[in-house]
Amino acid sequence: MSTVTTPKRRLEQLSGQIAQPPIIDEGTYKGMPRVARRAGDSVGHPPGWERHAIDLTKEEYARRTQGKVVIITGCNSPLGMGRATAHQFARNGARAVYICDYMDDYLNLHVEEMNELYPKVAVHARKFDAGDEAGVKAVVADALETYGRLDVFFANAANSGTWKEVWDIEVEEFERTIRTNLTSVFLAIKHAGPAMQVTSKDKPYSSGSIIATSSTAGLRSNGGSTDYSAAKSAVVNLVQTACFQYAGRNIRCNAIAPGMTHSGMTEPVFYGPARERGTLHKVGQLCPLRRGAVADEIARVALFLGSDEASYVNGQVWAVDGGLSSGLPYKLGSMA
C-alpha cells in the first residue's frame, strides 16, 4: 500500500502540469553571462506614426524610450536588475544611459558589452555611493551638462540588510541599510526632479519618470530582514508623497516591488545554497507561478514606467512578484 498522502500526490501531479516559460540563454560575454530573458522584444508601431516620426525610421520611432537620457543605480552585478534595465532602455532607443554603482568590478565590462550591442547609445559608467548626495548630484549635473536633459532616474541601489533579530541589530547597521535602500531614493527624487524640469529645443516641456526599487518585503511582513523591510516599506510612501510634491510638473514617481528574483543579492542567500542542496526548483515555491523571476522580468516593468506609455501612472507601487503578495502564501498540500 502506498504511503504517499493524497494531498502530496495531488501536489506532485500539479507540479508536473506547471508550465514555465523557458529562459532564453544568449550565452556569455567574455566569461560574463548575458542578461537572461523569458520574453522577446515587444516593439509596436502606433497608427499614424509617420506624421510624428520626423527624421526617425519606423523602427526607431517605435522604440519606447527613443532619445531619453537615463540614470540607473545599482548596476554592477551581472545578475542584477540594474544591468538588465540598462539593456532594456538601450535596446529601446535611449540616447544615453548612465550605469552607476559603488562597486565597479563589472561596470566597465557592461559598458563594453552595451557599446557592441547598442552602438547608437552613449553608455557611461559612474562609481559612487547612491546614498551619498555629492555622487548623486554630480551624475545628474553631468547628464544636464552633456545632454541638456534628464528623463528617467531608476533608483535601484540596494542591500539585503543584516538578517539579525531586531534586538541584535546595531544602530550603525540599521542606518547603513537605510542609507543604501532609502536615502538613495530620497536623493534621486531630490536631484532628478529639478533636472527633469529643464527644457530645451529637444525637450520643450517639463517631464520625467523617477522609479524606485521597493520589495514585496516592504508590502508584507516576514519577507526580509527587519532593517531591509523597514527601508523598502518607506520607499513606497516616499514615492507616493513625492508625486504630490511634483504635482503639475509632469514628473511621475513610482516604485517596483519585486518578489523572489535571481540577482546578485539573492544568489548568495537563496539561489546558491539551494543549488548546492539540489533544491533549486523549490526557490519561489510559495509564489502562485511557483518560480522566481529573472532580472529582465523586473526590467520590463521599469522600461514601461520610464516610457511615455506610462504617462498616467503616478504614485503607484507595482508588485512584480508572480502573485506572491496577492494572498497569504502557503505550500499547497500542507494544510490538508
C-alpha positions as CSV (number, residue, x, y, z in Angstrom):
1,M,0.0,0.0,0.0
2,S,1.3,3.4,-0.9
3,T,2.3,5.7,2.0
4,V,2.1,8.8,-0.1
5,T,-0.7,11.1,1.2
6,T,-3.5,12.2,-1.1
7,P,-2.5,15.9,-0.8
8,K,1.1,15.2,-1.5
9,R,0.2,13.1,-4.6
10,R,-2.1,15.9,-5.8
11,L,0.8,18.3,-5.3
12,E,3.2,16.1,-7.3
13,Q,0.7,15.8,-10.1
14,L,0.1,19.5,-10.2
15,S,3.8,20.2,-10.2
16,G,4.1,18.1,-13.3
17,Q,1.5,20.2,-15.1
18,I,3.0,23.6,-14.3
19,A,4.2,25.4,-17.5
20,Q,7.1,27.7,-17.1
21,P,8.3,29.9,-19.9
22,P,11.9,28.9,-20.8
23,I,14.8,31.2,-20.1
24,I,16.3,32.5,-23.3
25,D,20.0,31.7,-23.0
26,E,22.1,34.1,-25.0
27,G,25.5,32.7,-23.8
28,T,28.2,34.8,-22.3
29,Y,30.2,37.9,-23.0
30,K,33.9,37.5,-22.1
31,G,33.0,35.0,-19.4
32,M,30.2,37.0,-18.0
33,P,26.7,35.6,-18.5
34,R,24.5,37.8,-20.8
35,V,21.2,39.0,-19.4
36,A,18.7,36.1,-19.1
37,R,15.3,36.7,-20.6
38,R,12.0,34.9,-20.7
39,A,10.4,37.2,-23.4
40,G,11.4,38.6,-26.7
41,D,11.3,42.2,-27.8
42,S,7.9,44.0,-27.8
43,V,8.0,46.8,-30.3
44,G,4.9,48.1,-32.0
45,H,4.1,50.9,-34.4
46,P,1.2,53.1,-33.4
47,P,-1.3,54.3,-36.1
48,G,-0.2,57.5,-37.8
49,W,3.4,57.1,-36.7
50,E,4.7,58.7,-40.0
51,R,3.2,62.1,-39.0
52,H,5.2,62.2,-35.8
53,A,8.4,60.4,-36.7
54,I,10.1,63.4,-38.4
55,D,13.6,62.1,-39.2
56,L,13.2,58.7,-37.5
57,T,12.8,55.4,-39.2
58,K,9.7,53.3,-38.5
59,E,11.8,51.0,-36.3
60,E,13.4,53.9,-34.3
61,Y,10.0,55.7,-33.8
62,A,8.5,52.6,-32.2
63,R,11.2,52.3,-29.6
64,R,9.7,53.0,-26.2
65,T,12.5,55.3,-24.8
66,Q,13.7,56.9,-28.0
67,G,16.0,59.8,-27.3
68,K,15.7,59.6,-23.5
69,V,18.6,60.2,-21.1
70,V,18.5,57.6,-18.3
71,I,20.4,57.2,-14.9
72,I,20.3,53.8,-13.2
73,T,21.9,53.0,-9.8
74,G,22.8,49.5,-8.6
75,C,24.2,48.3,-11.9
76,N,27.4,46.4,-11.1
77,S,26.0,42.8,-10.6
78,P,25.9,40.7,-13.8
79,L,22.7,39.1,-12.4
80,G,21.1,42.4,-11.2
81,M,18.0,44.3,-12.1
82,G,20.1,47.4,-12.8
83,R,22.1,45.9,-15.5
84,A,19.0,44.2,-17.1
85,T,17.1,47.5,-17.1
86,A,20.1,49.4,-18.6
87,H,19.9,46.9,-21.5
88,Q,16.2,47.4,-21.9
89,F,16.4,51.2,-22.1
90,A,19.3,51.0,-24.5
91,R,17.6,48.3,-26.6
92,N,14.6,50.6,-26.8
93,G,16.3,53.7,-28.2
94,A,17.6,55.7,-25.2
95,R,20.0,58.4,-26.2
96,A,22.3,57.9,-23.2
97,V,22.3,55.5,-20.2
98,Y,24.4,56.1,-17.0
99,I,25.1,52.8,-15.2
100,C,26.1,53.5,-11.6
101,D,27.3,51.6,-8.6
102,Y,29.6,52.0,-5.6
103,M,31.3,48.8,-6.8
104,D,32.8,48.7,-10.3
105,D,34.0,45.1,-10.7
106,Y,31.9,44.7,-13.8
107,L,30.8,48.3,-14.8
108,N,33.4,48.8,-17.5
109,L,32.7,45.3,-18.9
110,H,29.0,46.2,-19.0
111,V,29.8,49.4,-20.9
112,E,31.9,47.4,-23.4
113,E,29.2,44.9,-24.0
114,M,26.5,47.6,-24.4
115,N,28.6,49.6,-26.8
116,E,28.8,46.5,-29.0
117,L,25.1,45.7,-28.8
118,Y,23.8,49.3,-29.0
119,P,26.3,51.4,-30.9
120,K,24.0,54.4,-31.2
121,V,23.5,54.7,-27.4
122,A,26.0,56.6,-25.2
123,V,26.8,54.4,-22.2
124,H,28.6,55.9,-19.2
125,A,29.8,54.2,-16.1
126,R,29.9,56.1,-12.8
127,K,31.3,54.8,-9.5
128,F,29.7,56.4,-6.4
129,D,27.6,55.5,-3.4
130,A,23.9,56.1,-4.2
131,G,23.4,57.2,-0.6
132,D,26.0,60.0,-1.0
133,E,24.4,63.3,-2.0
134,A,27.6,64.6,-3.8
135,G,27.7,61.5,-6.0
136,V,24.0,61.7,-7.0
137,K,24.2,65.4,-7.6
138,A,27.3,65.0,-9.8
139,V,25.8,62.4,-12.1
140,V,22.6,64.4,-12.6
141,A,24.7,67.5,-13.3
142,D,26.7,65.6,-15.8
143,A,23.6,64.4,-17.7
144,L,22.4,68.0,-17.9
145,E,25.7,69.4,-19.0
146,T,26.3,66.7,-21.6
147,Y,22.8,66.2,-23.0
148,G,20.7,69.2,-21.7
149,R,18.1,66.9,-20.3
150,L,17.2,64.1,-17.8
151,D,14.2,61.8,-18.5
152,V,14.5,58.8,-16.3
153,F,16.1,58.0,-12.9
154,F,15.9,54.4,-11.7
155,A,16.9,54.4,-8.0
156,N,17.8,50.7,-7.8
157,A,20.7,50.6,-5.3
158,A,20.0,48.1,-2.5
159,N,21.5,45.7,0.0
160,S,19.7,42.9,1.9
161,G,20.2,44.2,5.4
162,T,21.6,42.4,8.5
163,W,19.5,39.2,8.7
164,K,19.6,39.5,12.5
165,E,16.9,39.5,15.1
166,V,15.7,43.1,15.8
167,W,17.3,43.1,19.3
168,D,20.7,42.2,17.9
169,I,20.9,44.9,15.2
170,E,23.3,47.6,15.9
171,V,22.2,51.2,15.2
172,E,25.1,51.6,12.8
173,E,24.0,48.5,10.8
174,F,20.4,49.7,10.7
175,E,21.4,53.2,9.5
176,R,23.7,51.6,6.8
177,T,20.8,49.6,5.4
178,I,18.5,52.7,5.4
179,R,21.2,54.7,3.6
180,T,21.5,52.3,0.8
181,N,17.9,51.4,0.4
182,L,16.0,54.5,1.3
183,T,18.3,57.6,1.5
184,S,19.4,56.7,-2.1
185,V,15.8,57.0,-3.3
186,F,15.3,60.3,-1.4
187,L,18.5,61.7,-3.1
188,A,17.3,60.5,-6.5
189,I,13.9,62.2,-6.0
190,K,15.5,65.4,-4.7
191,H,18.0,65.9,-7.5
192,A,16.4,64.2,-10.5
193,G,13.1,66.1,-10.2
194,P,14.5,69.6,-10.7
195,A,16.7,68.3,-13.6
196,M,13.7,66.8,-15.3
197,Q,12.1,70.3,-15.4
198,V,14.9,71.7,-17.5
199,T,13.7,72.3,-21.0
200,S,15.3,72.8,-24.4
201,K,14.6,72.7,-28.1
202,D,14.6,68.9,-27.9
203,K,12.6,68.8,-24.7
204,P,10.1,71.7,-24.9
205,Y,8.2,70.9,-21.6
206,S,9.0,69.5,-18.2
207,S,8.7,65.7,-17.9
208,G,10.3,62.7,-16.3
209,S,9.9,59.4,-14.6
210,I,11.5,58.5,-11.2
211,I,11.4,54.8,-10.4
212,A,12.4,53.3,-7.1
213,T,13.1,49.7,-6.2
214,S,11.0,48.6,-3.2
215,S,10.2,45.0,-2.5
216,T,7.4,42.6,-1.5
217,A,9.2,42.7,1.9
218,G,8.1,46.3,2.0
219,L,4.4,45.3,1.4
220,R,4.1,42.3,3.7
221,S,6.0,41.4,6.9
222,N,8.4,38.4,7.2
223,G,9.7,38.8,3.7
224,G,13.1,40.1,4.5
225,S,15.3,41.3,7.3
226,T,13.9,43.9,9.7
227,D,16.0,46.8,8.5
228,Y,15.6,45.9,4.8
229,S,11.8,45.5,5.2
230,A,11.5,48.9,7.0
231,A,13.5,50.7,4.3
232,K,11.6,49.1,1.4
233,S,8.3,50.0,3.1
234,A,9.3,53.6,3.5
235,V,10.3,53.7,-0.2
236,V,6.6,53.2,-1.1
237,N,5.4,56.1,0.9
238,L,8.3,58.3,-0.3
239,V,7.4,58.0,-3.9
240,Q,3.7,58.5,-3.2
241,T,4.5,61.6,-1.2
242,A,6.9,62.9,-3.9
243,C,4.4,62.6,-6.7
244,F,2.3,65.2,-4.9
245,Q,5.3,67.4,-4.3
246,Y,6.0,67.4,-8.0
247,A,2.3,68.0,-8.9
248,G,1.8,70.0,-12.0
249,R,5.3,69.4,-13.3
250,N,4.6,66.2,-15.3
251,I,7.1,64.2,-13.2
252,R,5.9,60.8,-12.2
253,C,7.2,58.9,-9.2
254,N,6.6,55.1,-8.9
255,A,8.0,52.1,-7.2
256,I,8.5,48.5,-8.2
257,A,8.2,45.8,-5.6
258,P,10.0,42.6,-6.9
259,G,9.4,39.3,-5.4
260,M,11.9,36.4,-5.4
261,T,14.2,37.4,-8.2
262,H,17.5,35.8,-9.2
263,S,20.0,38.7,-8.7
264,G,23.4,39.4,-7.2
265,M,21.7,39.9,-3.8
266,T,19.7,36.7,-3.8
267,E,22.3,34.4,-5.3
268,P,24.4,34.0,-2.2
269,V,21.4,33.9,0.2
270,F,18.8,31.8,-1.7
271,Y,19.8,30.5,-5.1
272,G,23.4,29.5,-4.4
273,P,22.6,27.4,-1.3
274,A,19.6,25.9,-3.0
275,R,21.7,24.9,-6.0
276,E,24.2,23.2,-3.7
277,R,21.4,21.3,-1.9
278,G,19.9,20.3,-5.2
279,T,16.7,22.1,-4.3
280,L,16.9,25.0,-6.8
281,H,13.4,24.0,-8.1
282,K,11.9,25.0,-4.8
283,V,13.0,28.6,-4.9
284,G,9.8,30.7,-5.3
285,Q,7.5,27.8,-4.5
286,L,5.2,30.0,-2.4
287,C,4.5,32.1,-5.4
288,P,1.4,31.1,-7.5
289,L,3.7,30.9,-10.5
290,R,5.9,28.6,-8.5
291,R,9.2,30.0,-9.6
292,G,11.4,33.0,-9.1
293,A,11.9,35.8,-11.6
294,V,14.9,36.6,-13.7
295,A,16.0,40.3,-13.5
296,D,14.8,41.1,-17.0
297,E,11.2,40.4,-15.9
298,I,11.6,43.3,-13.5
299,A,13.4,45.4,-16.1
300,R,10.4,45.2,-18.4
301,V,8.2,46.9,-15.8
302,A,10.9,49.6,-15.2
303,L,11.0,50.1,-19.0
304,F,7.3,50.6,-19.1
305,L,7.3,53.0,-16.2
306,G,10.1,55.0,-17.8
307,S,8.3,55.2,-21.1
308,D,5.6,57.6,-22.3
309,E,3.3,54.6,-22.4
310,A,3.0,55.0,-18.6
311,S,2.2,58.7,-18.9
312,Y,-0.7,58.5,-16.5
313,V,0.8,56.1,-14.0
314,N,1.9,58.0,-10.9
315,G,2.4,57.4,-7.2
316,Q,2.0,53.6,-7.5
317,V,3.8,50.6,-6.3
318,W,3.9,47.7,-8.8
319,A,4.3,44.3,-7.3
320,V,6.2,42.2,-9.7
321,D,6.2,39.0,-7.7
322,G,4.3,36.4,-9.6
323,G,1.3,36.8,-7.3
324,L,3.1,36.3,-4.0
325,S,1.7,39.4,-2.3
326,S,-1.8,38.9,-3.6
327,G,-2.7,36.4,-0.7
328,L,-1.4,34.5,2.3
329,P,1.3,32.2,1.0
330,Y,1.3,28.5,1.9
331,K,2.7,25.4,0.4
332,L,0.0,23.6,-1.5
333,G,-0.9,20.3,0.3
334,S,0.5,21.2,3.7
335,M,-2.9,22.4,5.1
336,A,-4.8,19.2,4.4
